[in-house]
Amino acid sequence: MAEASSAPPAVARHGALPATLLNISFVLAIVTLAYFPTAYLTHVWIFGADGRGIPTDFVNVWAAGKLALEGHPALAWDWDIQKQVELALLKQDFVGHFAWHYPPPFLFVASFLAQFPYAVAFIGWAAFSMVPYLAVMRAIIGRNAGLVLAIGFPATFINILVGQNGFLTASLIGGMLYLLPTRPVLAGICLGLLSYKPQYGLLFPLVLIAAAEWTVLITAAIVTVTIAGASWLAFGTESWQAFFHWIPMFSQAFLTEGRAPWFKMQSIFAFVRYVGGTEQLGWIFQWVLTAAVAVVLVVMWRSRVPYALKAAMLAAATLLTTPYLFMYDLVVLGIAVAFLIRAGLDEGFARHEVMALALVFALLATFLFLGQPVGFPAILIVFGLILGRCAAWRAAEARAAEAASMQLAAGTYIPDTTRYEI
């Protein structure tokens, strides 16, 4: 029985990237690569013309690391003390807080970066954390065009702009999914390191249990415990106490009071709040979506759907199931897109898929100009494309099985010994 086709009539041949998507990525990649050196030299990025620092997210990483280096790691979670360090660095005031809310293991990264001057640390963090992201995107797509798509993905620009950790998060999720079929221990290491962003940890154990990937799960647990223990030895019990003390206050400020404007967050919870819904209604939508996505994931990961689609679905699902989601986190959506493209390279791309992915790029690229929560619909589009391919694959399998049954009944069935799974 021949491998059943899983895609509608294709507009790009098997093995070829759609020219539309590649061209869009190329233009956006050029913009990204040209903007930041120009912005730094013209004093609109990191430091202004007056020599004062421009307030943005990376300042909380450097300030937390500075406090750790000075022997006061637990004070990094204190919003007022943290802000005083940030003000001393930037030499100007700003509205609100750039608060530190990560688990203590991430202080290893922060304290390393704080050893360098602020601009060096900022640029170095953006550049070096981007390297594994590029490597993972190149590996998933399987050709150098993956580098163009990675740099041109609009969330890349936003992550560099604010000096956030989207590249690291995407690298760990993408690395885990890429390595899982062949290198489960390395996949587990990636997943364990991802514990620095615990809000992404809900679905992975569920999926790994459903798929019986015990090596990955056990390795991830060992790595998580190990780095937690290392941070306890390095930064003391007080750092963990401070983390757990301040997390409820952080949740109250951002998920209840809306200290960060709702348009900056890209979850269904924030979208409901953005359009005027209550906090209770937001949580109802969030938990219903989370439950639905979890059920679909378990069903798909227990099925024979090609692995590229399973990986794409899990990457996109991690974004749908956390209420706390900013635009820079959507670098992870690039991982989902990469696996979806991998599936398209094997089966061809339908016209609607190319247009939908172009729309995703366009939506994300407009965020800085429109100030609207365009990330959430972009995630839904990608997730919908993945579901569409899964449904088409399963339908094709059913048709192929029916045809084989008819051939068997007629005595004309010849089994295909070359069949394989991706």
Solvent accessible surface area in square Angstrom, and as a share of the most:
residue,aa,sasa,rsa
1,M,59,0.27
2,A,78,0.60
3,E,65,0.29
4,A,13,0.10
5,S,72,0.47
6,S,4,0.03
7,A,19,0.15
8,P,57,0.36
9,P,124,0.78
10,A,50,0.39
11,V,69,0.40
12,A,14,0.11
13,R,188,0.69
14,H,115,0.51
15,G,31,0.30
16,A,17,0.13
17,L,25,0.12
18,P,7,0.04
19,A,70,0.54
20,T,56,0.33
21,L,1,0.00
22,L,57,0.29
23,N,91,0.47
24,I,50,0.25
25,S,0,0.00
26,F,114,0.47
27,V,89,0.51
28,L,40,0.20
29,A,6,0.05
30,I,89,0.45
31,V,76,0.44
32,T,6,0.04
33,L,99,0.49
34,A,57,0.44
35,Y,77,0.29
36,F,13,0.05
37,P,76,0.48
38,T,78,0.46
39,A,2,0.02
40,Y,77,0.29
41,L,132,0.66
42,T,81,0.47
43,H,91,0.40
44,V,87,0.50
45,W,15,0.05
46,I,3,0.02
47,F,55,0.23
48,G,13,0.13
49,A,89,0.69
50,D,94,0.49
51,G,47,0.45
52,R,102,0.37
53,G,0,0.00
54,I,54,0.27
55,P,41,0.25
56,T,20,0.11
57,D,31,0.16
58,F,0,0.00
59,V,0,0.00
60,N,7,0.03
61,V,6,0.03
62,W,27,0.10
63,A,0,0.00
64,A,0,0.00
65,G,0,0.00
66,K,70,0.30
67,L,8,0.04
68,A,14,0.11
69,L,87,0.43
70,E,95,0.43
71,G,55,0.53
72,H,94,0.42
73,P,20,0.13
74,A,25,0.19
75,L,64,0.32
76,A,0,0.00
77,W,1,0.00
78,D,34,0.18
79,W,27,0.09
80,D,95,0.49
81,I,61,0.31
82,Q,2,0.01
83,K,32,0.13
84,Q,112,0.50
85,V,29,0.17
86,E,0,0.00
87,L,40,0.20
88,A,74,0.57
89,L,30,0.15
90,L,1,0.00
91,K,139,0.59
92,Q,50,0.22
93,D,103,0.53
94,F,22,0.09
95,V,154,0.89
96,G,36,0.34
97,H,61,0.27
98,F,45,0.19
99,A,7,0.05
100,W,2,0.01
101,H,32,0.14
102,Y,7,0.03
103,P,10,0.06
104,P,0,0.00
105,P,16,0.10
106,F,6,0.02
107,L,0,0.00
108,F,83,0.35
109,V,43,0.25
110,A,0,0.00
111,S,16,0.10
112,F,114,0.47
113,L,11,0.06
114,A,7,0.05
115,Q,114,0.51
116,F,80,0.33
117,P,90,0.57
118,Y,8,0.03
119,A,15,0.11
120,V,83,0.48
121,A,2,0.02
122,F,1,0.00
123,I,67,0.34
124,G,19,0.18
125,W,25,0.09
126,A,8,0.06
127,A,52,0.40
128,F,157,0.66
129,S,9,0.06
130,M,23,0.10
131,V,91,0.52
132,P,55,0.34
133,Y,0,0.00
134,L,37,0.18
135,A,58,0.45
136,V,20,0.12
137,M,3,0.01
138,R,83,0.30
139,A,35,0.27
140,I,4,0.02
141,I,0,0.00
142,G,38,0.36
143,R,78,0.28
144,N,103,0.53
145,A,20,0.16
146,G,0,0.00
147,L,63,0.31
148,V,41,0.24
149,L,3,0.01
150,A,0,0.00
151,I,25,0.13
152,G,1,0.01
153,F,3,0.01
154,P,9,0.06
155,A,0,0.00
156,T,0,0.00
157,F,35,0.15
158,I,11,0.06
159,N,1,0.01
160,I,16,0.08
161,L,41,0.21
162,V,28,0.16
163,G,1,0.01
164,Q,11,0.05
165,N,2,0.01
166,G,0,0.00
167,F,0,0.00
168,L,40,0.20
169,T,0,0.00
170,A,0,0.00
171,S,8,0.05
172,L,17,0.08
173,I,1,0.00
174,G,0,0.00
175,G,6,0.05
176,M,0,0.00
177,L,0,0.00
178,Y,100,0.38
179,L,39,0.19
180,L,7,0.04
181,P,76,0.48
182,T,91,0.53
183,R,135,0.49
184,P,42,0.27
185,V,80,0.46
186,L,85,0.42
187,A,0,0.00
188,G,0,0.00
189,I,63,0.32
190,C,21,0.13
191,L,19,0.09
192,G,1,0.01
193,L,73,0.36
194,L,6,0.03
195,S,33,0.22
196,Y,10,0.04
197,K,4,0.02
198,P,76,0.47
199,Q,54,0.24
200,Y,3,0.01
201,G,34,0.33
202,L,93,0.46
203,L,4,0.02
204,F,1,0.00
205,P,54,0.34
206,L,75,0.37
207,V,0,0.00
208,L,1,0.00
209,I,90,0.46
210,A,15,0.11
211,A,30,0.23
212,A,58,0.45
213,E,47,0.21
214,W,129,0.45
215,T,63,0.37
216,V,0,0.00
217,L,37,0.19
218,I,104,0.53
219,T,20,0.12
220,A,8,0.06
221,A,56,0.43
222,I,105,0.53
223,V,23,0.13
224,T,49,0.28
225,V,107,0.61
226,T,82,0.48
227,I,35,0.18
228,A,28,0.21
229,G,29,0.28
230,A,41,0.32
231,S,0,0.00
232,W,128,0.45
233,L,141,0.70
234,A,58,0.45
235,F,25,0.10
236,G,22,0.21
237,T,62,0.36
238,E,103,0.46
239,S,0,0.00
240,W,51,0.18
241,Q,113,0.50
242,A,14,0.11
243,F,18,0.07
244,F,130,0.54
245,H,103,0.46
246,W,53,0.19
247,I,58,0.29
248,P,81,0.51
249,M,84,0.38
250,F,18,0.08
251,S,41,0.27
252,Q,88,0.39
253,A,3,0.02
254,F,25,0.10
255,L,17,0.08
256,T,44,0.25
257,E,89,0.40
258,G,18,0.17
259,R,136,0.50
260,A,11,0.09
261,P,60,0.38
262,W,40,0.14
263,F,56,0.24
264,K,84,0.36
265,M,0,0.00
266,Q,0,0.00
267,S,2,0.01
268,I,23,0.11
269,F,0,0.00
270,A,0,0.00
271,F,71,0.29
272,V,11,0.06
273,R,46,0.17
274,Y,82,0.31
275,V,100,0.57
276,G,65,0.63
277,G,15,0.14
278,T,86,0.50
279,E,55,0.25
280,Q,135,0.60
281,L,74,0.37
282,G,0,0.00
283,W,69,0.24
284,I,91,0.46
285,F,93,0.39
286,Q,2,0.01
287,W,148,0.52
288,V,97,0.56
289,L,33,0.16
290,T,8,0.04
291,A,57,0.44
292,A,51,0.40
293,V,5,0.03
294,A,16,0.12
295,V,95,0.55
296,V,46,0.26
297,L,0,0.00
298,V,38,0.22
299,V,73,0.42
300,M,17,0.07
301,W,13,0.05
302,R,168,0.61
303,S,22,0.14
304,R,129,0.47
305,V,2,0.01
306,P,12,0.08
307,Y,37,0.14
308,A,3,0.03
309,L,3,0.02
310,K,27,0.11
311,A,0,0.00
312,A,0,0.00
313,M,0,0.00
314,L,0,0.00
315,A,0,0.00
316,A,0,0.00
317,A,0,0.00
318,T,2,0.01
319,L,1,0.00
320,L,4,0.02
321,T,13,0.08
322,T,2,0.01
323,P,25,0.16
324,Y,23,0.09
325,L,0,0.00
326,F,25,0.10
327,M,5,0.02
328,Y,13,0.05
329,D,0,0.00
330,L,0,0.00
331,V,0,0.00
332,V,0,0.00
333,L,0,0.00
334,G,0,0.00
335,I,0,0.00
336,A,0,0.00
337,V,4,0.02
338,A,0,0.00
339,F,8,0.03
340,L,4,0.02
341,I,1,0.00
342,R,59,0.22
343,A,6,0.04
344,G,0,0.00
345,L,4,0.02
346,D,47,0.25
347,E,26,0.12
348,G,0,0.00
349,F,4,0.02
350,A,3,0.02
351,R,160,0.58
352,H,105,0.47
353,E,5,0.02
354,V,6,0.04
355,M,103,0.46
356,A,21,0.16
357,L,1,0.01
358,A,17,0.13
359,L,90,0.45
360,V,0,0.00
361,F,2,0.01
362,A,51,0.39
363,L,38,0.19
364,L,1,0.00
365,A,34,0.27
366,T,43,0.25
367,F,20,0.08
368,L,86,0.43
369,F,171,0.71
370,L,105,0.52
371,G,23,0.22
372,Q,74,0.33
373,P,7,0.04
374,V,13,0.07
375,G,0,0.00
376,F,16,0.07
377,P,45,0.28
378,A,0,0.00
379,I,0,0.00
380,L,76,0.38
381,I,43,0.22
382,V,0,0.00
383,F,17,0.07
384,G,38,0.37
385,L,16,0.08
386,I,0,0.00
387,L,67,0.33
388,G,41,0.39
389,R,6,0.02
390,C,3,0.02
391,A,62,0.48
392,A,31,0.24
393,W,9,0.03
394,R,105,0.38
395,A,44,0.34
396,A,5,0.04
397,E,25,0.11
398,A,63,0.49
399,R,149,0.55
400,A,18,0.14
401,A,55,0.43
402,E,108,0.49
403,A,44,0.34
404,A,17,0.13
405,S,65,0.42
406,M,128,0.57
407,Q,80,0.36
408,L,122,0.61
409,A,94,0.73
410,A,75,0.58
411,G,67,0.64
412,T,90,0.52
413,Y,68,0.26
414,I,143,0.72
415,P,81,0.51
416,D,47,0.24
417,T,130,0.75
418,T,103,0.60
419,R,62,0.22
420,Y,136,0.52
421,E,86,0.39
422,I,73,0.37
